[in-house]
Amino acid sequence: MDTRPPVIVVSGLPRSGTSLVMQMLEAGGVEIVTDGERTADDDNPRGYYEFERVKSLRGDKSWLDGARGKAVKVIHLLLMELPTDREYRVLFLKRDIGEVLKSQAKMLERSGKSGAALPAERLAEIYRGQLAGVMAWLGAREYFKVLELEHADLLSSPAESAERIGAFLGLPLEVGAMAGVVDPTLYRNRSRG
């Protein structure tokens, strides 16, 4: 039996709140895996907390040994590239698809890039299918333990969310510090209201 600590993985669709959870984990006392290459901007004023080598998971898994007991962001579609020779604790972010699409569109607009040439309804359908597939895949693998977190709950009940995260990870996290990094004014792409 492997007694080494699991890799803590923060995942979800792009613009679902993964950077916020990384900020919370860091404030709570968890060491994070990031290279700082993607710097803060108007879309993520506190930074992205990304690690470029994650994008090459299909061919390079060597860095994972150094990630045990630490938190790393892995986009939802790359979760299936994680090797089965270790344990993972996945914090999976869920956010209203309309809000995700709105946030992505604003981000692309600010950067001057064009998005997918698909209607929003079709893109939402694709995302729903991807999420269902990923969650089914995770659920069928015993080395993945998953805690689903709602983006809206992080913002409305940050202390309770921090406590859930700490209990799931089995770590004595600084819950007050975690809740303190949540800034509801950064919740700018609501689907209603």
Buried (B, 14 or more C-beta within 10 A) or exposed (E): EEEEBBBBBBBBBEBBBBBBBBBBBBBBEBEBBBEEEBEEEEBBEEBBBBBEBBEEBEEEBEBBEEBBBBBBBBBBEBBBEBEEEBBBBBBBBBBBBBBBBBBBBBBBEEEEEEEEEEEBEEBBEEBEEEBEEBBEEBEEBEBBBBEBBBBBBBBEBBEEBBBBBBEBBEBEBBBEBBBBBBEEEBBEBEEEE
